[in-house]
């Protein structure tokens, strides 16, 4: 039982917090009393949705890496490059920092993110205990790094717009680009579908609510007693 | 624009609505959005932020003047965005042939090479989503400033919440830098006015989003919500009490203090309701 949080969780007190406006709603409310948004104690079927979106991202990850992300036409000669191929070409040309940026953004980040969210789902669904703060950190990083994988897509978009000189030199988007942006979008959606409060629900809070409720009631009683003691005195002073 | 906003703020210093503006989320009871633990936000000093003791999530940052700052940055960002849409973004020349592109072409050239979904996504992530974010901040901020409830406040608040995850302006800036160094070996690249205004836009965008206090904003929406009949009665009684207070302030001090003691609980109750 954790003693550091005397008020317990919103769920243990029968409250539902709105994700948009942070208003605390009483239990059983379907829409937030302040902003009117649908509220849930926990996101419904969070794990299932997250897993479905993650599997979609995994499936898309194969064409994203196999199909060319862009096609270059230089003096009538057409060459197509995949994500990893493009990074390798950059490395061979000697522009190491950019090759590293591309590799991190397009290979390391999606793989890390997909595996991180998979681990979270597995650990939350599992009955065993895990170090919760570390798990929560994993979630925080997964949400933070998600959108940075879009760098490669933006590079393709810019090159396609800029390098349009007909047969002399032009760049066209490849089918891999759409698949890769799908990977990024679905991993972002998966991270959003995951409810981080599920991580913390594994903490032993079950015995806490009753004790806390009793504690608060006692406090209230004391307060009301104090008030009832004080008020008559004040009124007495007023009367004369 | 920031200077203008600060000027407006200086004029409003004695305004009652402005005093509410500095309230923020302090003293509010809320559940941490990431671990659901119930907390009461402490008053914050400069450069302080409130973090959840259980999961470390940042709940509130100290902002002297969050909403007004955010509005000023939003306005500046919108102006800079329109500049970067209007002026040439990048130029590219090799062997006597020159090609310049605008910001919009980053998406539209994808569409013209039959990648419709990709083009729409790029335009949404770098132009539509940030612009919508800024407009919602401005509209909500203006309605708060005027102290008049906006019918669309909840809808705008929800769009802000949904879109804020899809704003990829800073990622695009990194993308521009990467592609610049990629082409630099192939040809001469000219950086246009549009690019510099886009960099300014992304900075202002970052500041606008960072200086906005979600709790403060919703606190105002809560205050501006149309009152129920019971609340209206309470508010009328409150204003009547305040009227008495003003009269009695010129009178004997002792009664004044007693009145204050009587009124204070009522007033806080009415405000929280």
Interface residues (C-beta under 8 A of the other chain):
Chain A: X4 X5 X7 X8 X9 X10 X11 X13 X15 X17 X19 X20 X21 X22 X23 X24 X34 X35 X36 X37 X90 X93 X95 X98 X101 X102 X133 X136 X137 X139 X140 X147 X148 X150 X151 X152 X153 X154 X155 X157 X158 X159 X160 X161 X162 X163 X164 X165 X168 X169 X172 X173 X177 X178 X181 X185 X188 X192 X196 X197 X199 X200 X201 X238
Chain B: X25 X28 X29 X30 X31 X33 X34 X35 X36 X37 X38 X39 X53 X54 X55 X56 X57 X90 X92 X94 X95 X97 X99 X101 X105 X106 X107 X108 X109 X110 X113 X115 X117 X118 X119 X121 X122 X125 X126 X153 X154 X157 X158 X161 X165 X168 X171 X172 X174 X175 X176 X178 X179 X181 X182 X183 X185 X186 X187 X214 X215 X218 X221 X222 X225 X258
